[in-house]
Amino acid sequence: MSLPIRFSGSIPAIVTPLTQDEVDFETAASLASRVASHAKAVVVAGSTGEGTSLSSSERNELYRITKTAVGAKVSVIAGVSAAATRDAVQAAVDAEAAGANAILMSTPYYAKPGEDGIILHFQAVAKATSIPIILYNIPSRTGCNLSKSSIIDLWNCGAISGLKEAAQNARRINEIASSTDPSFAIFCGDDVTSFEMLSAGACGTISVVANLLPELCATAHKHFQDGETSVAEAIFARLKPLVASLGEAPNPTGVKYAMYLLGLCQKECRLPLTEVSPDIAHNISKSLKSVQNKNLQQALDGASQCKPMIYL
């Protein structure tokens, strides 16, 4: 039986602040506190948190300090992706011991296992832990687009409780949602398709841009959940130019540069990631200023003229 997931809406995938290649744990706690009042959960050491570039001790300390910073009402989702099953099991066990409330785990990368091996990979982690597991399907990073049937099989056998889908296929989300039930939590894994994925059956977004604008992202999801879909669509449309500029560079280099502009943390990433180019930096700065300067009421007023759209 899959363990229940009790969070939805906008879920910031928090960046890992670095100073001279060392994790700045004090700033990490501050970033977590900043977004906690606008979210029911946060992701730590995921793709946006450079999780695969961190040591196990760095990840475990991030889980601990984040849980302390956000408190009992906000769930900490630990990124524990690994190429080898043994490593994934140990990372998941350590994350639970450090206070994580759920696990976010991609399909294994580099090894290129078959789907039978991927199913056994998730089952092994599920047997070793007592917290919910969210499967992260991100073909652009793993080279694997896990089939709908395997995802549903993993849910049916109790190995996973949710899915973060980054394949940008709203029809696929709708088909998975139709083949499971509301207890299976489906999250959009790419800000640019948030509205489309929510319309197709997702319950929230694990978000990069929510690092920058946590309140606005939470507001968009709240309007959608309340049935005010045209208002939600208008807010997501307002965010799209910023999301697009962040996506011009490998994640999280773009969002870290934007956070640097806001005075939230350094723009430093751990090698092999490097700083954004001057052209991309200009685009990020321009789009960030545009979102900040535009009156939210303009977007909400414009929503009254929007026709509801169906994305399947």
Secondary structure as the mmCIF struct_conf table of DSSP 4:
data_model
#
loop_
_struct_conf.conf_type_id
_struct_conf.id
_struct_conf.beg_label_comp_id
_struct_conf.beg_label_asym_id
_struct_conf.beg_label_seq_id
_struct_conf.end_label_comp_id
_struct_conf.end_label_asym_id
_struct_conf.end_label_seq_id
HELX_LH_PP_P HELX_LH_PP_P1 SER A 2 PRO A 4
STRN STRN1 GLY A 9 PRO A 12
STRN STRN2 ALA A 13 ALA A 13
STRN STRN3 LEU A 18 THR A 19
TURN_TY1_P TURN_TY1_P1 GLN A 20 ASP A 21
STRN STRN4 GLU A 22 VAL A 23
HELX_RH_AL_P HELX_RH_AL_P1 PHE A 25 ALA A 36
TURN_TY1_P TURN_TY1_P2 SER A 37 HIS A 38
BEND BEND1 LYS A 40 LYS A 40
STRN STRN5 ALA A 41 VAL A 44
BEND BEND2 ALA A 45 GLY A 46
TURN_TY1_P TURN_TY1_P3 SER A 47 GLU A 50
HELX_RH_3T_P HELX_RH_3T_P1 GLY A 51 SER A 53
BEND BEND3 LEU A 54 LEU A 54
HELX_RH_AL_P HELX_RH_AL_P2 SER A 56 VAL A 70
TURN_TY1_P TURN_TY1_P4 ALA A 72 LYS A 73
BEND BEND4 VAL A 74 VAL A 74
STRN STRN6 SER A 75 GLY A 79
BEND BEND5 ALA A 83 ALA A 84
HELX_RH_AL_P HELX_RH_AL_P3 THR A 85 ALA A 97
TURN_TY1_P TURN_TY1_P5 ALA A 98 GLY A 99
BEND BEND6 ASN A 101 ASN A 101
STRN STRN7 ALA A 102 SER A 106
HELX_LH_PP_P HELX_LH_PP_P2 THR A 107 PRO A 108
BEND BEND7 TYR A 110 ALA A 111
HELX_RH_AL_P HELX_RH_AL_P4 GLU A 115 ALA A 128
BEND BEND8 SER A 130 ILE A 131
STRN STRN8 ILE A 133 ASN A 137
HELX_RH_AL_P HELX_RH_AL_P5 PRO A 139 THR A 142
BEND BEND9 GLY A 143 GLY A 143
HELX_RH_AL_P HELX_RH_AL_P6 LYS A 148 ASN A 156
TURN_TY1_P TURN_TY1_P6 CYS A 157 GLY A 158
BEND BEND10 ALA A 159 ALA A 159
BEND BEND11 SER A 161 SER A 161
STRN STRN9 GLY A 162 GLU A 165
BEND BEND12 ALA A 167 ALA A 167
HELX_RH_AL_P HELX_RH_AL_P7 ALA A 170 SER A 179
BEND BEND13 THR A 180 THR A 180
TURN_TY1_P TURN_TY1_P7 PRO A 182 SER A 183
BEND BEND14 PHE A 184 PHE A 184
STRN STRN10 ALA A 185 CYS A 188
HELX_RH_3T_P HELX_RH_3T_P2 ASP A 191 THR A 193
HELX_RH_AL_P HELX_RH_AL_P8 SER A 194 ALA A 200
TURN_TY1_P TURN_TY1_P8 GLY A 201 GLY A 201
STRN STRN11 GLY A 204 SER A 207
BEND BEND15 VAL A 208 VAL A 208
HELX_RH_3T_P HELX_RH_3T_P3 VAL A 209 ASN A 211
TURN_TY1_P TURN_TY1_P9 LEU A 212 LEU A 212
HELX_RH_AL_P HELX_RH_AL_P9 PRO A 214 GLN A 225
TURN_TY1_P TURN_TY1_P10 ASP A 226 GLY A 227
HELX_RH_AL_P HELX_RH_AL_P10 THR A 229 LEU A 246
TURN_TY1_P TURN_TY1_P11 GLY A 247 GLU A 248
BEND BEND16 ALA A 249 PRO A 250
TURN_TY1_P TURN_TY1_P12 ASN A 251 PRO A 252
HELX_RH_AL_P HELX_RH_AL_P11 THR A 253 LEU A 261
TURN_TY1_P TURN_TY1_P13 LEU A 262 GLY A 263
BEND BEND17 LEU A 264 CYS A 265
TURN_TY1_P TURN_TY1_P14 LEU A 271 PRO A 272
HELX_LH_PP_P HELX_LH_PP_P3 GLU A 275 SER A 277
HELX_RH_AL_P HELX_RH_AL_P12 PRO A 278 ASN A 293
BEND BEND18 LYS A 294 LYS A 294
HELX_RH_AL_P HELX_RH_AL_P13 LEU A 296 ALA A 303
TURN_TY1_P TURN_TY1_P15 SER A 304 GLN A 305
HELX_LH_PP_P HELX_LH_PP_P4 CYS A 306 PRO A 308
#
